[in-house]
């Protein structure tokens, strides 16, 4: 049976995304993930991924223009216009994020990595896309 939840609904209802949920709401980014007429692939960092990220990126480095910084980081996790599942990712080597950055896709045995972050939960189908849980915050140079 097809999911009746949007990408945002899936994130909102999963306890491993509480930090992400707060950041989506804080930046207003969550509204975009509710749109039913758009498709998305979202690489959603788990709470552990954010704890690790914030441990190495102190508040001072994010304090100036924090909403812009966090929103730009979140936009690197979003592939607009397409709902990609694991099999689709296995056929790709590069993706372009909403931020316009290139994300590398790498296979290691049966594991899939996006910019070095491992997909830890297979694609969760939503009415407007797919959500993958990842173990790191995606950063680009």
N, CA, C and O atoms as a GROMACS GRO file, in nm:
protein
  564
    1UNK      N    1   0.084  -0.119   0.000
    1UNK     CA    2   0.000   0.000   0.000
    1UNK      C    3   0.089   0.125   0.000
    1UNK      O    4   0.186   0.130   0.074
    2UNK      N    5   0.057   0.220  -0.079
    2UNK     CA    6   0.135   0.343  -0.091
    2UNK      C    7   0.122   0.428   0.035
    2UNK      O    8   0.018   0.428   0.101
    3UNK      N    9   0.230   0.499   0.067
    3UNK     CA   10   0.231   0.586   0.183
    3UNK      C   11   0.136   0.703   0.161
    3UNK      O   12   0.121   0.752   0.049
    4UNK      N   13   0.071   0.747   0.266
    4UNK     CA   14  -0.015   0.864   0.261
    4UNK      C   15   0.054   0.979   0.336
    4UNK      O   16  -0.012   1.075   0.376
    5UNK      N   17   0.185   0.970   0.353
    5UNK     CA   18   0.262   1.070   0.426
    5UNK      C   19   0.355   1.144   0.332
    5UNK      O   20   0.413   1.084   0.241
    6UNK      N   21   0.370   1.273   0.354
    6UNK     CA   22   0.466   1.352   0.277
    6UNK      C   23   0.607   1.327   0.332
    6UNK      O   24   0.623   1.264   0.437
    7UNK      N   25   0.707   1.375   0.261
    7UNK     CA   26   0.845   1.366   0.310
    7UNK      C   27   0.853   1.428   0.449
    7UNK      O   28   0.915   1.370   0.538
    8UNK      N   29   0.792   1.543   0.468
    8UNK     CA   30   0.794   1.608   0.600
    8UNK      C   31   0.727   1.520   0.705
    8UNK      O   32   0.779   1.507   0.816
    9UNK      N   33   0.613   1.459   0.673
    9UNK     CA   34   0.541   1.374   0.768
    9UNK      C   35   0.628   1.257   0.815
    9UNK      O   36   0.629   1.224   0.933
   10UNK      N   37   0.702   1.196   0.723
   10UNK     CA   38   0.789   1.084   0.759
   10UNK      C   39   0.895   1.131   0.858
   10UNK      O   40   0.921   1.063   0.957
   11UNK      N   41   0.957   1.245   0.831
   11UNK     CA   42   1.059   1.299   0.921
   11UNK      C   43   0.997   1.334   1.056
   11UNK      O   44   1.055   1.304   1.160
   12UNK      N   45   0.882   1.396   1.053
   12UNK     CA   46   0.815   1.440   1.176
   12UNK      C   47   0.777   1.323   1.267
   12UNK      O   48   0.776   1.337   1.389
   13UNK      N   49   0.746   1.209   1.210
   13UNK     CA   50   0.697   1.095   1.288
   13UNK      C   51   0.807   0.996   1.329
   13UNK      O   52   0.778   0.896   1.394
   14UNK      N   53   0.930   1.023   1.291
   14UNK     CA   54   1.040   0.930   1.322
   14UNK      C   55   1.131   0.993   1.427
   14UNK      O   56   1.191   1.098   1.404
   15UNK      N   57   1.142   0.928   1.542
   15UNK     CA   58   1.216   0.985   1.655
   15UNK      C   59   1.365   1.003   1.628
   15UNK      O   60   1.431   1.079   1.699
   16UNK      N   61   1.421   0.936   1.528
   16UNK     CA   62   1.565   0.955   1.500
   16UNK      C   63   1.594   1.084   1.424
   16UNK      O   64   1.710   1.114   1.396
   17UNK      N   65   1.488   1.160   1.392
   17UNK     CA   66   1.504   1.287   1.319
   17UNK      C   67   1.461   1.408   1.401
   17UNK      O   68   1.420   1.508   1.342
   18UNK      N   69   1.468   1.404   1.533
   18UNK     CA   70   1.418   1.517   1.613
   18UNK      C   71   1.500   1.644   1.591
   18UNK      O   72   1.443   1.753   1.586
   19UNK      N   73   1.631   1.634   1.578
   19UNK     CA   74   1.714   1.752   1.552
   19UNK      C   75   1.681   1.807   1.414
   19UNK      O   76   1.663   1.928   1.398
   20UNK      N   77   1.674   1.720   1.315
   20UNK     CA   78   1.639   1.762   1.180
   20UNK      C   79   1.503   1.831   1.178
   20UNK      O   80   1.487   1.935   1.114
   21UNK      N   81   1.406   1.775   1.246
   21UNK     CA   82   1.272   1.834   1.251
   21UNK      C   83   1.278   1.975   1.307
   21UNK      O   84   1.216   2.066   1.252
   22UNK      N   85   1.352   1.996   1.414
   22UNK     CA   86   1.365   2.130   1.472
   22UNK      C   87   1.429   2.227   1.372
   22UNK      O   88   1.385   2.341   1.361
   23UNK      N   89   1.532   2.181   1.301
   23UNK     CA   90   1.599   2.268   1.204
   23UNK      C   91   1.509   2.299   1.084
   23UNK      O   92   1.510   2.411   1.034
   24UNK      N   93   1.433   2.200   1.040
   24UNK     CA   94   1.339   2.224   0.929
   24UNK      C   95   1.235   2.328   0.968
   24UNK      O   96   1.202   2.416   0.888
   25UNK      N   97   1.185   2.318   1.090
   25UNK     CA   98   1.085   2.414   1.137
   25UNK      C   99   1.148   2.552   1.160
   25UNK      O  100   1.087   2.654   1.127
   26UNK      N  101   1.268   2.555   1.216
   26UNK     CA  102   1.337   2.681   1.246
   26UNK      C  103   1.366   2.761   1.118
   26UNK      O  104   1.354   2.884   1.117
   27UNK      N  105   1.403   2.692   1.012
   27UNK     CA  106   1.441   2.760   0.888
   27UNK      C  107   1.323   2.781   0.794
   27UNK      O  108   1.334   2.857   0.698
   28UNK      N  109   1.211   2.716   0.821
   28UNK     CA  110   1.097   2.724   0.730
   28UNK      C  111   1.110   2.627   0.614
   28UNK      O  112   1.024   2.622   0.527
   29UNK      N  113   1.218   2.551   0.613
   29UNK     CA  114   1.246   2.456   0.506
   29UNK      C  115   1.143   2.343   0.502
   29UNK      O  116   1.117   2.286   0.396
   30UNK      N  117   1.085   2.312   0.617
   30UNK     CA  118   0.988   2.203   0.625
   30UNK      C  119   0.865   2.225   0.539
   30UNK      O  120   0.804   2.130   0.490
   31UNK      N  121   0.827   2.352   0.519
   31UNK     CA  122   0.709   2.381   0.436
   31UNK      C  123   0.727   2.325   0.295
   31UNK      O  124   0.632   2.271   0.238
   32UNK      N  125   0.846   2.336   0.240
   32UNK     CA  126   0.871   2.286   0.104
   32UNK      C  127   0.854   2.135   0.097
   32UNK      O  128   0.810   2.082  -0.004
   33UNK      N  129   0.889   2.066   0.205
   33UNK     CA  130   0.882   1.920   0.206
   33UNK      C  131   0.739   1.867   0.223
   33UNK      O  132   0.717   1.746   0.219
   34UNK      N  133   0.645   1.957   0.241
   34UNK     CA  134   0.504   1.918   0.251
   34UNK      C  135   0.433   1.924   0.116
   34UNK      O  136   0.326   1.866   0.101
   35UNK      N  137   0.491   1.994   0.018
   35UNK     CA  138   0.424   2.014  -0.111
   35UNK      C  139   0.401   1.881  -0.182
   35UNK      O  140   0.495   1.807  -0.210
   36UNK      N  141   0.276   1.854  -0.208
   36UNK     CA  142   0.239   1.728  -0.273
   36UNK      C  143   0.262   1.730  -0.423
   36UNK      O  144   0.277   1.624  -0.485
   37UNK      N  145   0.267   1.847  -0.484
   37UNK     CA  146   0.283   1.854  -0.629
   37UNK      C  147   0.429   1.848  -0.673
   37UNK      O  148   0.458   1.852  -0.792
   38UNK      N  149   0.520   1.839  -0.580
   38UNK     CA  150   0.663   1.830  -0.611
   38UNK      C  151   0.717   1.696  -0.565
   38UNK      O  152   0.665   1.636  -0.471
   39UNK      N  153   0.822   1.648  -0.631
   39UNK     CA  154   0.889   1.525  -0.590
   39UNK      C  155   1.027   1.558  -0.536
   39UNK      O  156   1.093   1.650  -0.585
   40UNK      N  157   1.069   1.485  -0.436
   40UNK     CA  158   1.198   1.506  -0.372
   40UNK      C  159   1.264   1.374  -0.338
   40UNK      O  160   1.196   1.274  -0.314
   41UNK      N  161   1.396   1.374  -0.336
   41UNK     CA  162   1.472   1.271  -0.267
   41UNK      C  163   1.545   1.345  -0.157
   41UNK      O  164   1.617   1.441  -0.184
   42UNK      N  165   1.526   1.303  -0.033
   42UNK     CA  166   1.586   1.374   0.080
   42UNK      C  167   1.675   1.280   0.158
   42UNK      O  168   1.630   1.175   0.205
   43UNK      N  169   1.802   1.317   0.172
   43UNK     CA  170   1.898   1.244   0.254
   43UNK      C  171   1.895   1.307   0.392
   43UNK      O  172   1.955   1.412   0.415
   44UNK      N  173   1.824   1.243   0.484
   44UNK     CA  174   1.792   1.300   0.614
   44UNK      C  175   1.895   1.257   0.720
   44UNK      O  176   1.902   1.139   0.756
   45UNK      N  177   1.975   1.351   0.768
   45UNK     CA  178   2.071   1.316   0.874
   45UNK      C  179   1.998   1.278   1.003
   45UNK      O  180   1.902   1.342   1.044
   46UNK      N  181   2.045   1.172   1.065
   46UNK     CA  182   1.989   1.128   1.193
   46UNK      C  183   2.035   1.223   1.304
   46UNK      O  184   2.122   1.308   1.282
   47UNK      N  185   1.976   1.208   1.422
   47UNK     CA  186   2.020   1.288   1.536
   47UNK      C  187   2.169   1.269   1.562
   47UNK      O  188   2.240   1.366   1.589
   48UNK      N  189   2.216   1.145   1.554
   48UNK     CA  190   2.358   1.118   1.576
   48UNK      C  191   2.446   1.192   1.477
   48UNK      O  192   2.554   1.239   1.512
   49UNK      N  193   2.401   1.203   1.352
   49UNK     CA  194   2.477   1.276   1.250
   49UNK      C  195   2.488   1.424   1.288
   49UNK      O  196   2.594   1.484   1.275
   50UNK      N  197   2.377   1.482   1.335
   50UNK     CA  198   2.381   1.622   1.376
   50UNK      C  199   2.464   1.643   1.502
   50UNK      O  200   2.536   1.743   1.512
   51UNK      N  201   2.455   1.551   1.598
   51UNK     CA  202   2.537   1.565   1.719
   51UNK      C  203   2.684   1.567   1.682
   51UNK      O  204   2.761   1.648   1.733
   52UNK      N  205   2.723   1.478   1.592
   52UNK     CA  206   2.862   1.474   1.546
   52UNK      C  207   2.899   1.604   1.473
   52UNK      O  208   3.006   1.660   1.495
   53UNK      N  209   2.811   1.651   1.387
   53UNK     CA  210   2.834   1.775   1.312
   53UNK      C  211   2.853   1.894   1.406
   53UNK      O  212   2.948   1.970   1.392
   54UNK      N  213   2.761   1.908   1.503
   54UNK     CA  214   2.769   2.023   1.594
   54UNK      C  215   2.886   2.012   1.691
   54UNK      O  216   2.934   2.114   1.742
   55UNK      N  217   2.933   1.892   1.717
   55UNK     CA  218   3.051   1.874   1.802
   55UNK      C  219   3.174   1.936   1.736
   55UNK      O  220   3.260   1.990   1.805
   56UNK      N  221   3.182   1.927   1.604
   56UNK     CA  222   3.299   1.977   1.531
   56UNK      C  223   3.277   2.114   1.467
   56UNK      O  224   3.370   2.172   1.410
   57UNK      N  225   3.155   2.166   1.474
   57UNK     CA  226   3.123   2.299   1.421
   57UNK      C  227   3.055   2.377   1.533
   57UNK      O  228   2.934   2.366   1.552
   58UNK      N  229   3.134   2.454   1.605
   58UNK     CA  230   3.080   2.524   1.722
   58UNK      C  231   2.980   2.633   1.683
   58UNK      O  232   2.969   2.673   1.568
   59UNK      N  233   2.908   2.678   1.786
   59UNK     CA  234   2.805   2.780   1.766
   59UNK      C  235   2.860   2.907   1.703
   59UNK      O  236   2.790   2.975   1.627
   60UNK      N  237   2.983   2.941   1.735
   60UNK     CA  238   3.041   3.065   1.681
   60UNK      C  239   3.049   3.060   1.529
   60UNK      O  240   3.029   3.161   1.462
   61UNK      N  241   3.079   2.943   1.474
   61UNK     CA  242   3.092   2.933   1.328
   61UNK      C  243   2.956   2.932   1.259
   61UNK      O  244   2.947   2.959   1.139
   62UNK      N  245   2.849   2.903   1.334
   62UNK     CA  246   2.715   2.900   1.275
   62UNK      C  247   2.630   3.019   1.319
   62UNK      O  248   2.525   3.044   1.261
   63UNK      N  249   2.676   3.091   1.421
   63UNK     CA  250   2.596   3.197   1.482
   63UNK      C  251   2.564   3.311   1.386
   63UNK      O  252   2.452   3.361   1.387
   64UNK      N  253   2.658   3.352   1.306
   64UNK     CA  254   2.637   3.463   1.215
   64UNK      C  255   2.554   3.415   1.095
   64UNK      O  256   2.604   3.340   1.011
   65UNK      N  257   2.430   3.458   1.089
   65UNK     CA  258   2.343   3.415   0.978
   65UNK      C  259   2.304   3.270   0.989
   65UNK      O  260   2.299   3.201   0.887
   66UNK      N  261   2.278   3.221   1.109
   66UNK     CA  262   2.254   3.079   1.132
   66UNK      C  263   2.144   3.022   1.043
   66UNK      O  264   2.161   2.913   0.989
   67UNK      N  265   2.032   3.091   1.027
   67UNK     CA  266   1.923   3.037   0.945
   67UNK      C  267   1.967   3.018   0.801
   67UNK      O  268   1.932   2.917   0.739
   68UNK      N  269   2.041   3.111   0.748
   68UNK     CA  270   2.090   3.097   0.611
   68UNK      C  271   2.187   2.980   0.602
   68UNK      O  272   2.180   2.900   0.508
   69UNK      N  273   2.276   2.970   0.698
   69UNK     CA  274   2.375   2.862   0.697
   69UNK      C  275   2.308   2.726   0.708
   69UNK      O  276   2.337   2.636   0.629
   70UNK      N  277   2.218   2.710   0.804
   70UNK     CA  278   2.150   2.582   0.822
   70UNK      C  279   2.063   2.551   0.700
   70UNK      O  280   2.062   2.437   0.654
   71UNK      N  281   1.992   2.650   0.647
   71UNK     CA  282   1.909   2.627   0.528
   71UNK      C  283   1.995   2.584   0.411
   71UNK      O  284   1.956   2.495   0.335
   72UNK      N  285   2.112   2.645   0.394
   72UNK     CA  286   2.199   2.606   0.281
   72UNK      C  287   2.253   2.464   0.302
   72UNK      O  288   2.269   2.389   0.205
   73UNK      N  289   2.281   2.429   0.425
   73UNK     CA  290   2.327   2.292   0.454
   73UNK      C  291   2.213   2.194   0.425
   73UNK      O  292   2.236   2.090   0.363
   74UNK      N  293   2.093   2.226   0.468
   74UNK     CA  294   1.979   2.137   0.444
   74UNK      C  295   1.951   2.121   0.295
   74UNK      O  296   1.915   2.013   0.250
   75UNK      N  297   1.969   2.228   0.218
   75UNK     CA  298   1.942   2.220   0.074
   75UNK      C  299   2.040   2.128   0.002
   75UNK      O  300   2.013   2.082  -0.108
   76UNK      N  301   2.154   2.100   0.065
   76UNK     CA  302   2.249   2.005   0.007
   76UNK      C  303   2.201   1.861   0.021
   76UNK      O  304   2.255   1.771  -0.044
   77UNK      N  305   2.102   1.839   0.106
   77UNK     CA  306   2.048   1.705   0.130
   77UNK      C  307   1.928   1.672   0.042
   77UNK      O  308   1.875   1.561   0.047
   78UNK      N  309   1.884   1.768  -0.037
   78UNK     CA  310   1.761   1.755  -0.113
   78UNK      C  311   1.789   1.748  -0.263
   78UNK      O  312   1.858   1.834  -0.318
   79UNK      N  313   1.736   1.646  -0.327
   79UNK     CA  314   1.742   1.633  -0.473
   79UNK      C  315   1.602   1.664  -0.523
   79UNK      O  316   1.510   1.584  -0.504
   80UNK      N  317   1.583   1.780  -0.586
   80UNK     CA  318   1.448   1.820  -0.627
   80UNK      C  319   1.405   1.755  -0.759
   80UNK      O  320   1.487   1.722  -0.844
   81UNK      N  321   1.274   1.737  -0.772
   81UNK     CA  322   1.217   1.696  -0.899
   81UNK      C  323   1.218   1.548  -0.928
   81UNK      O  324   1.172   1.506  -1.034
   82UNK      N  325   1.269   1.468  -0.837
   82UNK     CA  326   1.278   1.324  -0.864
   82UNK      C  327   1.275   1.245  -0.734
   82UNK      O  328   1.334   1.285  -0.634
   83UNK      N  329   1.204   1.132  -0.737
   83UNK     CA  330   1.201   1.040  -0.624
   83UNK      C  331   1.288   0.920  -0.658
   83UNK      O  332   1.248   0.833  -0.734
   84UNK      N  333   1.407   0.916  -0.601
   84UNK     CA  334   1.502   0.808  -0.628
   84UNK      C  335   1.496   0.704  -0.517
   84UNK      O  336   1.495   0.738  -0.398
   85UNK      N  337   1.493   0.578  -0.555
   85UNK     CA  338   1.499   0.468  -0.458
   85UNK      C  339   1.638   0.407  -0.462
   85UNK      O  340   1.721   0.448  -0.544
   86UNK      N  341   1.665   0.311  -0.376
   86UNK     CA  342   1.799   0.250  -0.366
   86UNK      C  343   1.846   0.198  -0.501
   86UNK      O  344   1.962   0.220  -0.537
   87UNK      N  345   1.761   0.130  -0.575
   87UNK     CA  346   1.801   0.077  -0.705
   87UNK      C  347   1.840   0.189  -0.802
   87UNK      O  348   1.931   0.173  -0.882
   88UNK      N  349   1.770   0.301  -0.793
   88UNK     CA  350   1.804   0.416  -0.877
   88UNK      C  351   1.942   0.470  -0.839
   88UNK      O  352   2.023   0.503  -0.926
   89UNK      N  353   1.968   0.479  -0.708
   89UNK     CA  354   2.098   0.530  -0.662
   89UNK      C  355   2.213   0.440  -0.706
   89UNK      O  356   2.322   0.489  -0.735
   90UNK      N  357   2.188   0.311  -0.710
   90UNK     CA  358   2.293   0.217  -0.752
   90UNK      C  359   2.336   0.241  -0.897
   90UNK      O  360   2.444   0.200  -0.938
   91UNK      N  361   2.252   0.308  -0.974
   91UNK     CA  362   2.281   0.337  -1.115
   91UNK      C  363   2.344   0.475  -1.134
   91UNK      O  364   2.377   0.512  -1.247
   92UNK      N  365   2.360   0.550  -1.026
   92UNK     CA  366   2.410   0.687  -1.034
   92UNK      C  367   2.551   0.697  -0.975
   92UNK      O  368   2.588   0.619  -0.887
   93UNK      N  369   2.628   0.793  -1.024
   93UNK     CA  370   2.756   0.823  -0.960
   93UNK      C  371   2.759   0.967  -0.910
   93UNK      O  372   2.837   1.000  -0.820
   94UNK      N  373   2.673   1.053  -0.966
   94UNK     CA  374   2.663   1.193  -0.924
   94UNK      C  375   2.517   1.236  -0.922
   94UNK      O  376   2.437   1.196  -1.006
   95UNK      N  377   2.485   1.319  -0.823
   95UNK     CA  378   2.353   1.381  -0.812
   95UNK      C  379   2.375   1.531  -0.796
   95UNK      O  380   2.481   1.574  -0.750
   96UNK      N  381   2.277   1.610  -0.832
   96UNK     CA  382   2.285   1.755  -0.810
   96UNK      C  383   2.180   1.793  -0.707
   96UNK      O  384   2.061   1.767  -0.725
   97UNK      N  385   2.225   1.856  -0.600
   97UNK     CA  386   2.136   1.894  -0.491
   97UNK      C  387   2.060   2.022  -0.524
   97UNK      O  388   2.089   2.089  -0.623
   98UNK      N  389   1.964   2.054  -0.440
   98UNK     CA  390   1.889   2.178  -0.455
   98UNK      C  391   1.982   2.299  -0.445
   98UNK      O  392   1.955   2.404  -0.504
   99UNK      N  393   2.092   2.285  -0.372
   99UNK     CA  394   2.190   2.394  -0.357
   99UNK      C  395   2.278   2.407  -0.482
   99UNK      O  396   2.356   2.501  -0.493
  100UNK      N  397   2.263   2.313  -0.574
  100UNK     CA  398   2.346   2.315  -0.695
  100UNK      C  399   2.478   2.244  -0.679
  100UNK      O  400   2.561   2.244  -0.771
  101UNK      N  401   2.500   2.183  -0.566
  101UNK     CA  402   2.624   2.110  -0.541
  101UNK      C  403   2.615   1.968  -0.595
  101UNK      O  404   2.507   1.910  -0.605
  102UNK      N  405   2.729   1.916  -0.630
  102UNK     CA  406   2.737   1.779  -0.682
  102UNK      C  407   2.760   1.684  -0.564
  102UNK      O  408   2.849   1.706  -0.482
  103UNK      N  409   2.680   1.579  -0.558
  103UNK     CA  410   2.693   1.477  -0.455
  103UNK      C  411   2.737   1.347  -0.521
  103UNK      O  412   2.674   1.300  -0.616
  104UNK      N  413   2.844   1.290  -0.470
  104UNK     CA  414   2.893   1.165  -0.526
  104UNK      C  415   2.820   1.047  -0.462
  104UNK      O  416   2.794   1.047  -0.342
  105UNK      N  417   2.789   0.948  -0.543
  105UNK     CA  418   2.726   0.825  -0.495
  105UNK      C  419   2.827   0.712  -0.515
  105UNK      O  420   2.881   0.694  -0.624
  106UNK      N  421   2.850   0.638  -0.405
  106UNK     CA  422   2.948   0.530  -0.411
  106UNK      C  423   2.887   0.404  -0.350
  106UNK      O  424   2.817   0.410  -0.249
  107UNK      N  425   2.916   0.292  -0.413
  107UNK     CA  426   2.871   0.162  -0.361
  107UNK      C  427   2.989   0.090  -0.299
  107UNK      O  428   3.099   0.091  -0.354
  108UNK      N  429   2.965   0.028  -0.184
  108UNK     CA  430   3.066  -0.055  -0.118
  108UNK      C  431   2.995  -0.181  -0.074
  108UNK      O  432   2.924  -0.183   0.027
  109UNK      N  433   3.015  -0.288  -0.151
  109UNK     CA  434   2.936  -0.410  -0.135
  109UNK      C  435   2.790  -0.374  -0.153
  109UNK      O  436   2.751  -0.329  -0.261
  110UNK      N  437   2.708  -0.391  -0.050
  110UNK     CA  438   2.566  -0.360  -0.062
  110UNK      C  439   2.530  -0.227   0.002
  110UNK      O  440   2.412  -0.190   0.007
  111UNK      N  441   2.630  -0.156   0.050
  111UNK     CA  442   2.605  -0.027   0.115
  111UNK      C  443   2.617   0.086   0.014
  111UNK      O  444   2.698   0.082  -0.078
  112UNK      N  445   2.533   0.189   0.035
  112UNK     CA  446   2.536   0.307  -0.052
  112UNK      C  447   2.582   0.426   0.031
  112UNK      O  448   2.535   0.448   0.142
  113UNK      N  449   2.676   0.503  -0.025
  113UNK     CA  450   2.729   0.623   0.040
  113UNK      C  451   2.702   0.743  -0.050
  113UNK      O  452   2.716   0.735  -0.172
  114UNK      N  453   2.664   0.853   0.010
  114UNK     CA  454   2.644   0.980  -0.061
  114UNK      C  455   2.736   1.082   0.005
  114UNK      O  456   2.718   1.116   0.122
  115UNK      N  457   2.835   1.130  -0.070
  115UNK     CA  458   2.937   1.222  -0.016
  115UNK      C  459   2.996   1.171   0.114
  115UNK      O  460   3.020   1.249   0.207
  116UNK      N  461   3.019   1.042   0.122
  116UNK     CA  462   3.081   0.981   0.239
  116UNK      C  463   2.985   0.943   0.350
  116UNK      O  464   3.024   0.874   0.443
  117UNK      N  465   2.860   0.986   0.342
  117UNK     CA  466   2.760   0.949   0.442
  117UNK      C  467   2.693   0.819   0.399
  117UNK      O  468   2.649   0.804   0.286
  118UNK      N  469   2.686   0.726   0.494
  118UNK     CA  470   2.622   0.598   0.462
  118UNK      C  471   2.471   0.608   0.480
  118UNK      O  472   2.421   0.665   0.577
  119UNK      N  473   2.400   0.553   0.384
  119UNK     CA  474   2.255   0.540   0.397
  119UNK      C  475   2.231   0.428   0.498
  119UNK      O  476   2.271   0.314   0.476
  120UNK      N  477   2.164   0.463   0.609
  120UNK     CA  478   2.144   0.366   0.717
  120UNK      C  479   2.000   0.313   0.722
  120UNK      O  480   1.974   0.214   0.789
  121UNK      N  481   1.910   0.378   0.652
  121UNK     CA  482   1.773   0.329   0.639
  121UNK      C  483   1.734   0.342   0.492
  121UNK      O  484   1.744   0.449   0.433
  122UNK      N  485   1.691   0.231   0.436
  122UNK     CA  486   1.653   0.230   0.295
  122UNK      C  487   1.544   0.332   0.268
  122UNK      O  488   1.480   0.381   0.361
  123UNK      N  489   1.524   0.366   0.143
  123UNK     CA  490   1.429   0.468   0.104
  123UNK      C  491   1.290   0.445   0.159
  123UNK      O  492   1.229   0.340   0.139
  124UNK      N  493   1.240   0.546   0.230
  124UNK     CA  494   1.104   0.543   0.285
  124UNK      C  495   1.016   0.622   0.188
  124UNK      O  496   1.033   0.743   0.173
  125UNK      N  497   0.924   0.554   0.124
  125UNK     CA  498   0.839   0.617   0.023
  125UNK      C  499   0.739   0.712   0.086
  125UNK      O  500   0.676   0.681   0.187
  126UNK      N  501   0.726   0.829   0.024
  126UNK     CA  502   0.630   0.930   0.066
  126UNK      C  503   0.541   0.964  -0.053
  126UNK      O  504   0.567   0.922  -0.165
  127UNK      N  505   0.437   1.041  -0.028
  127UNK     CA  506   0.349   1.081  -0.136
  127UNK      C  507   0.419   1.175  -0.233
  127UNK      O  508   0.378   1.187  -0.349
  128UNK      N  509   0.524   1.242  -0.186
  128UNK     CA  510   0.595   1.339  -0.270
  128UNK      C  511   0.744   1.311  -0.280
  128UNK      O  512   0.822   1.402  -0.309
  129UNK      N  513   0.784   1.187  -0.257
  129UNK     CA  514   0.925   1.156  -0.271
  129UNK      C  515   0.972   1.039  -0.188
  129UNK      O  516   0.895   0.948  -0.154
  130UNK      N  517   1.100   1.043  -0.156
  130UNK     CA  518   1.166   0.935  -0.084
  130UNK      C  519   1.259   0.995   0.021
  130UNK      O  520   1.325   1.096  -0.005
  131UNK      N  521   1.264   0.933   0.139
  131UNK     CA  522   1.352   0.977   0.247
  131UNK      C  523   1.452   0.865   0.276
  131UNK      O  524   1.413   0.750   0.296
  132UNK      N  525   1.581   0.900   0.280
  132UNK     CA  526   1.687   0.809   0.322
  132UNK      C  527   1.750   0.865   0.448
  132UNK      O  528   1.786   0.983   0.451
  133UNK      N  529   1.764   0.784   0.552
  133UNK     CA  530   1.839   0.827   0.671
  133UNK      C  531   1.987   0.809   0.643
  133UNK      O  532   2.030   0.704   0.594
  134UNK      N  533   2.067   0.912   0.674
  134UNK     CA  534   2.212   0.906   0.656
  134UNK      C  535   2.283   0.934   0.787
  134UNK      O  536   2.230   1.002   0.875
  135UNK      N  537   2.405   0.879   0.800
  135UNK     CA  538   2.477   0.886   0.927
  135UNK      C  539   2.569   1.008   0.941
  135UNK      O  540   2.638   1.020   1.041
  136UNK      N  541   2.570   1.097   0.842
  136UNK     CA  542   2.651   1.218   0.848
  136UNK      C  543   2.575   1.333   0.782
  136UNK      O  544   2.490   1.312   0.696
  137UNK      N  545   2.608   1.453   0.824
  137UNK     CA  546   2.558   1.573   0.756
  137UNK      C  547   2.639   1.587   0.628
  137UNK      O  548   2.762   1.584   0.631
  138UNK      N  549   2.570   1.603   0.515
  138UNK     CA  550   2.638   1.614   0.386
  138UNK      C  551   2.702   1.752   0.372
  138UNK      O  552   2.633   1.854   0.381
  139UNK      N  553   2.830   1.754   0.351
  139UNK     CA  554   2.903   1.877   0.330
  139UNK      C  555   2.975   1.870   0.197
  139UNK      O  556   3.016   1.762   0.153
  140UNK      N  557   2.990   1.984   0.136
  140UNK     CA  558   3.068   1.990   0.011
  140UNK      C  559   3.178   2.091   0.030
  140UNK      O  560   3.174   2.174   0.121
  141UNK      N  561   3.276   2.084  -0.057
  141UNK     CA  562   3.390   2.177  -0.046
  141UNK      C  563   3.353   2.316  -0.088
  141UNK      O  564   3.437   2.406  -0.085
   0.00000   0.00000   0.00000
